[in-house]
Amino acid sequence: MSAFPISGPLSLGDLLDRTFRLYRARFGLFMRTAAIFLVPMLVASGLLTGASTAGSWELLAGMMNGDLSAQPTSGGGATGWVFLLGILSIFINGLVVLVLTRQSIDALHGDDQPMGQSVATGWKRLWTYVRMVFLQGLVYGAVTAGVLIVLGIIFFLMVALGIAVGLDLESLFNFDNPAGIVAAIGAGIFLICGYILAVILVLTPTIYYASRWIVAVPVLLDGEWRAREALRRSWALTQGNTWRVVGYSVLLWLLSFLVVSLPVIVAQMATTALFMAEQAFLAVALSTAISAIFSILWVPFNASALVLLYYDLRVRKESYDLDVRIEQMAAAVQEESEKLDTDLHG
């Protein structure tokens, strides 16, 4: 029987509870897997970023001292390596997510697969995963560009309308009278609200698509799906559960902020204040090391959370729990039959 059976639809709280249980049960395996892939990459990133930052600090310090011809004595070739490492990190991060997702699926079904097997499975699905992420990026980019174009047209039309009606901004915002001050304050509030609305309009489609594709990675690891097929299946599973999935995503984002982002921000501020420009390399290296620790803790948890959500959606859409129970009953009957046969012929 599964160590963490899905016996019916789960609430968001139950999903997080099951995620913590799964995370604790496989904590050692998850930490080893994440560390093997992430530590070398993050250490290299910290060293290269530190060297590049140190060179930038030297150049900035020279310019502040009036030496416009100052040249950095270190970090000159680090920037190019940082760029190459950034590209490589896309594949490394993808592989570790795939491996951890496979391990979470196995753990959910009570299977103790060796790490090498899950790594082999992740490597086999890596290029499909890269194609899937590329397709998602194209959609996000196209939707964002479309929203920005519409907003740009609206802004242009508003400016053109103001010019057409002969709006005199200089007389309207005349600070020598109270009416001008009120008009300036009103315009400032209008611009702030417009900016907030624009940000919401730009982010909303991306959040929607990301929510509909939230279980695409577990889908990819739970079968031989191609990139587009995995996206379509995730879209079908989340149909009718969009708001619930968005709420779950928000909960995971809040946990990520508290567990990873906030400690890293505090660490970066602290190291920058302690070491300043004179030891910029050490400051960046230390903050990167702290970031690595918290990332290693978070990535497996997030993978497990999405796996639990995937199976919960299957329960809701496909009665997956009934299939599991039937399989368990069939296995139990088969076991009893074999035992009886052994007793009769023994």
Salt bridges, closest charged atoms under 4 A:
ASP106 OD1 - ARG102 NH2 2.95
ASP112 OD1 - ARG26 NH2 2.84
ASP222 OD2 - ARG314 NH1 3.14
GLU224 OE2 - LYS124 NZ 3.75
GLU224 OE1 - ARG125 NH1 3.53
GLU229 OE2 - ARG226 NH2 3.09
ASP312 OD2 - ARG244 NH2 2.77
ASP312 OD2 - ARG316 NE 2.98
GLU318 OE2 - ARG233 NH1 2.81
GLU318 OE1 - ARG314 NE 3.06
ASP341 OD1 - HIS345 ND1 3.23
